[in-house]
Each structure stands twice: as C-alpha cells, then as structure tokens.
Amino acid sequence: MTLPRKDWEHLSIPERIELVEDIWDSIAEESDRVPLSDAQRAELERRLALYEQDPSATRSWAEVRERLEREE
C-alpha cells in the first residue's frame, strides 16, 4: 500500500519523523505476528549462544553508535 505523496508531503520533517515512529511502534506492538524464517531463528540462537559463552564480549547500543559516529 502506498499513500499518495500529497497525504504526507505537507508535514514538516519533525512531523514526518513522528509519523514514522508511530508506524514503527504499531508494528512493534504486533511483532509476535511476524513469523521468523528458519534462517532468522538459527541466527538468533547462534547469537544468543555466543552471548551466553561470554557476555562481556558485547557492546551497548550507545557504544556501537559512538564508534560508528567516530568512523564517519
């Protein structure tokens, strides 16, 4: 489904960001209805096993974001 551009192009950038956030939140509320593929499930299990082997090897999102911003 595609909304005609005229339905949202009049919104300011902050309003469009809010709209995207609202849409994302509505998807997250129903995330249990989005099935995982076998490959996705296997990848999640692999990552969980790695974490359980060595939780100290992980980084917070703030740390990852900071590193990415330094690399730009």
N, CA, C and O of each residue as an XYZ file, in Angstrom:
288
protein
N       0.840     -1.178      0.000
C       0.000      0.000      0.000
C       0.882      1.236      0.000
O       1.819      1.340      0.792
N       0.591      2.137     -0.857
C       1.338      3.384     -0.945
C       0.380      4.547     -0.777
O      -0.616      4.658     -1.492
N       0.690      5.403      0.167
C      -0.121      6.603      0.352
C       0.295      7.629     -0.693
O       1.483      7.782     -0.978
N      -0.663      8.322     -1.256
C      -0.293      9.401     -2.174
C       0.583     10.414     -1.453
O       0.342     10.753     -0.295
N       1.579     10.879     -2.142
C       2.526     11.817     -1.551
C       1.833     13.029     -0.938
O       2.284     13.551      0.082
N       0.753     13.473     -1.544
C       0.066     14.659     -1.039
C      -0.473     14.468      0.379
O      -0.728     15.442      1.088
N      -0.646     13.198      0.789
C      -1.170     12.943      2.124
C      -0.154     13.243      3.223
O      -0.535     13.476      4.370
N       1.113     13.239      2.891
C       2.108     13.468      3.938
C       3.179     14.477      3.587
O       3.950     14.870      4.462
N       3.258     14.909      2.346
C       4.337     15.824      1.970
C       4.190     17.210      2.598
O       5.163     17.958      2.686
N       2.986     17.549      3.031
C       2.777     18.855      3.658
C       3.288     18.884      5.103
O       3.403     19.956      5.698
N       3.589     17.728      5.660
C       4.066     17.668      7.042
C       5.504     18.168      7.133
O       6.287     18.009      6.196
N       5.837     18.763      8.249
C       7.216     19.180      8.490
C       8.071     17.929      8.718
O       7.535     16.844      8.943
N       9.363     18.078      8.662
C      10.245     16.924      8.903
C      10.013     16.336     10.291
O       9.910     15.114     10.404
N       9.925     17.137     11.352
C       9.635     16.534     12.662
C       8.307     15.778     12.681
O       8.193     14.736     13.327
N       7.307     16.299     11.976
C       6.009     15.614     11.920
C       6.120     14.301     11.148
O       5.498     13.306     11.521
N       6.910     14.295     10.072
C       7.099     13.055      9.314
C       7.865     12.029     10.140
O       7.570     10.836     10.081
N       8.844     12.490     10.905
C       9.582     11.573     11.787
C       8.636     10.979     12.814
O       8.687      9.781     13.092
N       7.776     11.807     13.376
C       6.794     11.315     14.345
C       5.859     10.285     13.703
O       5.515      9.280     14.325
N       5.456     10.538     12.467
C       4.605      9.596     11.750
C       5.312      8.250     11.577
O       4.717      7.197     11.807
N       6.565      8.290     11.176
C       7.338      7.052     11.008
C       7.477      6.328     12.348
O       7.349      5.106     12.413
N       7.735      7.080     13.405
C       7.844      6.468     14.741
C       6.521      5.816     15.144
O       6.510      4.720     15.703
N       5.415      6.490     14.861
C       4.098      5.923     15.189
C       3.859      4.634     14.410
O       3.355      3.654     14.958
N       4.220      4.642     13.137
C       4.062      3.426     12.329
C       4.939      2.318     12.884
O       4.494      1.179     13.028
N       6.201      2.655     13.198
C       7.110      1.640     13.746
C       6.575      1.076     15.063
O       6.623     -0.134     15.282
N       6.071      1.937     15.931
C       5.513      1.479     17.206
C       4.334      0.535     16.984
O       4.176     -0.449     17.705
N       3.510      0.840     15.983
C       2.366     -0.030     15.719
C       2.826     -1.398     15.217
O       2.184     -2.409     15.502
N       3.919     -1.436     14.480
C       4.482     -2.710     14.026
C       5.047     -3.475     15.213
O       4.829     -4.679     15.344
N       5.772     -2.775     16.078
C       6.385     -3.421     17.242
C       5.329     -4.032     18.159
O       5.556     -5.082     18.761
N       4.175     -3.374     18.264
C       3.101     -3.901     19.105
C       2.579     -5.238     18.594
O       2.012     -6.020     19.357
N       2.767     -5.495     17.322
C       2.277     -6.732     16.724
C       3.427     -7.628     16.250
O       3.229     -8.498     15.401
N       4.617     -7.416     16.793
C       5.794     -8.149     16.314
C       5.654     -9.660     16.463
O       6.302    -10.417     15.740
N       4.814    -10.104     17.396
C       4.607    -11.545     17.559
C       3.857    -12.141     16.373
O       3.826    -13.361     16.213
N       3.260    -11.307     15.550
C       2.527    -11.785     14.376
C       3.422    -11.885     13.146
O       2.979    -12.360     12.099
N       4.680    -11.443     13.258
C       5.618    -11.525     12.143
C       6.471    -12.771     12.350
O       7.318    -12.798     13.244
N       6.258    -13.798     11.537
C       6.989    -15.036     11.742
C       8.464    -14.905     11.358
O       8.818    -14.184     10.425
N       9.309    -15.614     12.098
C      10.732    -15.676     11.757
C      10.958    -16.811     10.781
O      10.323    -17.862     10.868
N      11.867    -16.585      9.854
C      12.255    -17.678      8.967
C      13.165    -18.618      9.753
O      13.653    -18.263     10.826
N      13.387    -19.796      9.226
C      14.305    -20.735      9.879
C      15.700    -20.128      9.983
O      16.384    -20.306     10.991
N      16.117    -19.418      8.952
C      17.447    -18.793      8.962
C      17.538    -17.711     10.041
O      18.553    -17.609     10.729
N      16.485    -16.903     10.193
C      16.486    -15.866     11.226
C      16.518    -16.482     12.620
O      17.256    -16.027     13.494
N      15.712    -17.520     12.820
C      15.687    -18.185     14.114
C      17.057    -18.791     14.437
O      17.527    -18.687     15.570
N      17.695    -19.419     13.455
C      19.023    -20.010     13.647
C      20.049    -18.934     13.996
O      20.904    -19.143     14.857
N      19.963    -17.784     13.327
C      20.902    -16.694     13.610
C      20.705    -16.154     15.021
O      21.684    -15.881     15.716
N      19.461    -15.995     15.454
C      19.198    -15.542     16.821
C      19.737    -16.534     17.843
O      20.328    -16.136     18.846
N      19.534    -17.817     17.591
C      20.044    -18.843     18.502
C      21.567    -18.837     18.539
O      22.165    -19.012     19.601
N      22.203    -18.633     17.370
C      23.671    -18.554     17.312
C      24.181    -17.375     18.130
O      25.128    -17.511     18.904
N      23.553    -16.223     17.957
C      23.984    -15.029     18.684
C      23.753    -15.175     20.191
O      24.585    -14.750     20.993
N      22.633    -15.771     20.571
C      22.366    -15.989     21.986
C      23.409    -16.916     22.590
O      23.876    -16.680     23.704
N      23.778    -17.969     21.869
C      24.799    -18.902     22.360
C      26.135    -18.191     22.540
O      26.828    -18.421     23.531
N      26.502    -17.331     21.597
C      27.752    -16.568     21.727
C      27.704    -15.655     22.948
O      28.673    -15.561     23.701
N      26.578    -14.989     23.137
C      26.425    -14.121     24.301
C      26.549    -14.919     25.592
O      27.238    -14.499     26.522
N      25.887    -16.063     25.650
C      25.923    -16.882     26.868
C      27.331    -17.399     27.161
O      27.683    -17.601     28.323
N      28.135    -17.615     26.129
C      29.520    -18.055     26.324
C      30.371    -16.953     26.935
O      31.239    -17.225     27.765
N      30.124    -15.690     26.525
C      30.951    -14.588     27.011
C      30.169    -13.274     26.967
O      30.314    -12.493     26.026
N      29.342    -13.034     27.986
C      28.546    -11.794     27.996
C      29.392    -10.523     27.961
O      28.918     -9.485     27.499
N      30.620    -10.585     28.433
C      31.468     -9.388     28.454
C      31.930     -8.982     27.059
O      32.459     -7.884     26.888
N      31.745     -9.832     26.066
C      32.167     -9.511     24.699
C      31.161     -8.622     23.982
O      31.404     -8.215     22.846
N      30.046     -8.315     24.614
C      29.023     -7.499     23.967
C      29.279     -6.014     24.191
O      30.032     -5.619     25.082
N      28.637     -5.209     23.366
C      28.710     -3.756     23.487
C      27.295     -3.206     23.524
O      26.388     -3.748     22.892
N      27.119     -2.138     24.260
C      25.805     -1.492     24.304
C      25.575     -0.743     22.992
O      26.515     -0.456     22.251
N      24.305     -0.431     22.722
C      23.993      0.337     21.527
C      24.698      1.690     21.577
O      25.170      2.167     20.545
N      24.779      2.309     22.727
C      25.452      3.607     22.849
C      26.918      3.490     22.440
O      27.445      4.372     21.762
N      27.581      2.403     22.848
C      28.988      2.197     22.480
C      29.132      1.975     20.973
O      30.039      2.520     20.344
N      28.257      1.192     20.413
C      28.325      0.916     18.974
C      28.062      2.187     18.186
O      28.789      2.496     17.242
N      27.032      2.922     18.567
C      26.703      4.170     17.876
C      27.869      5.153     17.946
O      28.215      5.787     16.950
N      28.473      5.276     19.130
C      29.609      6.195     19.288
C      30.759      5.801     18.359
O      31.372      6.657     17.723
N      31.044      4.502     18.288
C      32.123      4.038     17.412
C      31.796      4.337     15.946
O      32.661      4.787     15.194
N      30.565      4.091     15.550
C      30.175      4.357     14.162
C      30.271      5.848     13.840
O      30.705      6.223     12.751
N      29.876      6.676     14.764
C      29.934      8.126     14.525
C      31.372      8.606     14.414
O      31.656      9.531     13.653
N      32.280      7.994     15.156
C      33.706      8.365     15.055
C      34.272      7.967     13.700
O      35.161      8.644     13.182
N      33.775      6.883     13.117
C      34.294      6.362     11.851
C      33.800      7.144     10.647
O      34.359      7.004      9.559
N      32.779      7.952     10.807
C      32.228      8.710      9.668
C      33.148      9.812      9.240
O      32.839     10.544      8.299
